[in-house]
Amino acid sequence: MGPRRGDPTEEGRIACEDGVPRSDCPYRLDTPEYRAWMEGWDEAEEVKVVGGEEEGEEP
């Protein structure tokens, strides 16, 4: 049995914050977990953009 995963939305958010590319989603396409992970990743990216933390910008 593999390691237990947490909430896919939270995993996606953390992945984005840690610099993991969106294309590295660990879930299979067309699953609820995939959509949730992507949603979390996109939400974190939006926060980075709105907060001015994009690449090359000062925090």
Buried (B, 14 or more C-beta within 10 A) or exposed (E): EEEEEEEBBBBBBBBBBEEBEEEEBEBEEEEEBBBBBBBBBBBBBEEBEEEEEEEEEEE
